C-alpha cells in the first residue's frame, strides 16, 4: 500500500510544476493577444487629399465702422481643399500635417427692407488663405466590428498658420469683388474636427476653424481687454464651420 507521505510529495510536485508552467504560458498568451490587437489597429503612415465647403463669418467689435452683428453668422460660403500626411505615434494617436487653401470671409444677411439693400457697400468680404495645420488625430473605435481603417471615429486638434493670398469686397449690386487690403497678411489659428472613417479610403470630416490672432487689429476700450486678448491681441477674428470629404491613399 502506498503511504500517505508519497501522495503528499506527489501533490506538491505536481502543484509546483503547474505553477512553474503557468507564467510562461500566461506570457505567451499575453504576447499573442497583444500582437493580434496591435495588428488589428495598426495604421500605416500615408497621404490624403480632401475637398469641402466652408461657411464663415467674422466676430469682433466692428467691421470698418459697421455693426459686427451683420457679419457674425456663417453666411459666406467658400470652397476649400488640401493635402495631408498622417503618421501613427501610438495605437490611437497620429501626428498630422496639412497644406490647405480655404476661402473665408463674411456676408451680411439680406435686409428685411428691400429699399435698404444698397445701404451697405460691404455686403460680402472674401479672403483666400493658404494654411499649414499641424497637430494630432485621436482614434476612437466603435464596437467589436471596428478596425483601424473603417467603422470608427477620430478627433483632430491642430494649430495652423495662415498666409493671406487675396482679399476683396463686393456690394449688393455687383457680382465681382474689388481688391482690398483690410486684413492682416498672417494669422495663427486652431482647428477642432471630428472624422467618421467610412472605409479604408473615404473619411467624412466636420471642422471648426477659428483664428487665434486677429485678422484685423482693433484696440479694445480701456479696461475691457480679456486675458485672451492680452495674449493674442484684440480685433476681428475669422470663424469657419466646414465639411470635408477625404480620400486616403
Secondary structure, DSSP 8 states (H G I E B T S, - for coil): ---HHHHHHHHHHHHHHHHHHHHHHHHHHHHHHHHHHHHHT----EEEEEEEEEEEEEESSEETTEEGGGT-SS-EEEEEEEEEEEEESSSSEEEEEEEEEEEEEEE----SSGGGTTS-S-SEEEEEEEEEEEEEEEEEE-STT--SSSSEEEEEEEEEEEEEEEEEEE-TT-SS-EE---S-SEEEEEEEEEEEE-SSSEEEEEEEEEESS-SEE----TT---HHHHHH-SEEEEEEEEEEEEEE-
